[in-house]
Amino acid sequence: MLDSGKEGMIDMEATIHEMQQKLTDGYCIGFHYADEGVHFLLLKSDDFHMLNDNLIAIHRENGMIQIINLNFISEIRIIRKSYR
């Protein structure tokens, strides 16, 4: 049986994965800070996984890895790439 923290992590990962699969050309997932605009983008071609309840690792096609701390993110939504 999973503890509630592990269930939340799996739910978040599944939700973001579902959002990513529904992306069309010209759109991406934006991770926003409260006081700033978009800070991180997740593209359809990127791989990602949850490291724990608060951290997401994004693996880019060019080999770069980006770590996002969800504690500082106020909103996750689908946006146009040109929005950034």
Secondary structure, 3 states (H helix, E strand, C coil): CCCHHHHHHHHHHHHHHHHHHCCCCCEEEEEEECCCCEEEEECCCCEEEECCCCEEEEECCCCCEEEEEHHHEEEEEEEEHHHC
